[in-house]
Amino acid sequence: MAPPSAFLLDFDGTLVDSMAALRRVYDEFLGDRGRSSTQAEFEALVGWTLREIVERLRAAHGLGEPVSALVADYRARLVSAYATGLRSVPGADVLIGRARHVGLRLALVTSGDAAAAETV
């Protein structure tokens, strides 16, 4: 068997601790529309794509704005939160360094928003 040539890394929770930022964006997105957020709903949304999250929130909370406008707003909030409020998971830099040292190609895999991840 040939040794691996690439290393796939998840983003949220593996390389960066993003839960607090994700929760803040969710709370603010709903709060600014006069809706209440809950821990159970937030937890149920973890792992879905941005569009899926927005579609679920739109349906659950009766948000009348077009999905495209809601996605744009949520994305802008994520990008801002990721640009200012994330910390790397302890040891993530060491893991990446070791993978590079042994010649592995690195790839980021995430169901999260690409624009937000690129900010980091």
N, C-alpha and C positions, 0 to 999 in steps of 0.2 A: 504494500500500500504506500502510495506517495504521501509525503508530509503535506500538511495544509499549506496553501499559498496565500490565503486571505483570512482575515479575522473580522467577523461581523459583530458590531456593537450596537446595543440598544441605547437610546439617548436618555429619556426621562427615567430616573430612578437607577440607572446603571452608571452613566457618566456624570449626570447632574442631578442635584436634589431639587426638583421642580414642584413638588406637591404644594408647598405654601403659595407659590406664585400662581399655580393653576387654580387653587381654591380662591385666591384673591380675585382673579380675573372672572371666574364664575360668579362669585358674590356680587361684584361690581356690575357685571353685565346685566344680571337680573335686577339688582337693586336700582340701577339707573332707569329701569323700566317699571318700577313700582311693584316688582315681584319679589317673593321671598325665596331664599335658597335653603336647601337642607343638606345635611351630611349624607343622608342616604341617596339622594339624587346625585350629588357630586360623585360619590363612590361608584354609582351605576354608570357614570359617563366616562370613567377612566378607561383608556385604551381605544376609544372610538376616534375616528377622524374628526377634524374640526367641523366639516360639513355635517357629519352625522350628529355631532353634539348639538350644533345649532338647530338642525331640523327637529331633534327630540325636544329641545327647550322651547322652540317655537310652538310645537304641538301641545306640550304639557302646560305651557303658561299662556296660551292664546295670544302669542305675539303677532301683531298684524303686519309688521314690516316684511318686505320681500326677503327671501332667504339670502339672496346675494348681498343685500345691505347688512343683514345681521352677521353674515360670515365676515364681511369686510371689517365691521366694528369689532367682532371678537378677535380677529386676526391682529388688528392694530393694537388691541389691549395686550394680547399675548407677546407680540414683538417688543412692546415697551416693557412689560414685566420681565421678559427673558433678558433684555439688554441691561437691566439694572438690578435684578434680584435673584440671580442664581449662583449657587456655589457648586463646585465640582464635588462629586462623591469622594470621600477619602480613598486614596489609592488609585483613582482613575488615571491620573497622570503617569504613575509608575507602570500600570498595565499597558497603556498606550506606548510608552517608551520601550518597554520590553518587547512588545509585539514588533515595533519598528526595528529594534536592535537585531532580532532574528530574521528580519527580512519579510515579514508578513505585510501584505497589502491590507489596509484598513478600510472598512466601509461602515457607514452609519445607517442603521435601519430603524425606522420609527413610524408609528402611526400618527405621531404628532405633526404639527404644521411645519413644513420645510422652511418657510420664511422665519418663523420663530427660532428654529434650531440653528439656522444660518447666522442669526444674530449673535449667538453664543460662540 
